[in-house]
């Protein structure tokens, strides 16, 4: 139960990265993937 919020945050980060990838903004795509990776690393 304690990992619900970080899991939702990771999912939202990946969704944001997908939106930026679809628009071809690769810098922001990398930013959001890095944010999701960092959150996953700290959480799990």
N, C-alpha and C positions, 0 to 999 in steps of 0.2 A: 504494500500500500504506500510505502514511503517513496517509491520510485515512479509514481503515477505522474506527478508534475514534471520531473525531468524527461520522462518519456514523451509526454505531450509537447514539451518544448523542443525536443529533438525532431519530432515529426513536423512541427511547424517550421523549423529551420530548413528541413529538407524540402518542404513544400515551397518555401520562399526561394530556395535555390532553383527549384524546377521552373518557377515563373521567370526568374531572371535568365535561365538557360534558354527558355523558349523565346525570349526576346533578344537573345544574342549578347546579353551583358555579362561577359565572362568574368569580369573582376568581381562583381557582386555575387555571382554564382559561387566562385571560390571562397568568398567571404562567408557566405551562409553555410557552405559545406564544412568549412573550418570551424565555424561556431557549433555546428551539430557534432563534429568530431570531438571538439574540446569538451562539450557537455557530456557526451557519452564516456569519454575517458575519465572525467572527474566522477561521474555517477557510478559507473560500473567498474 
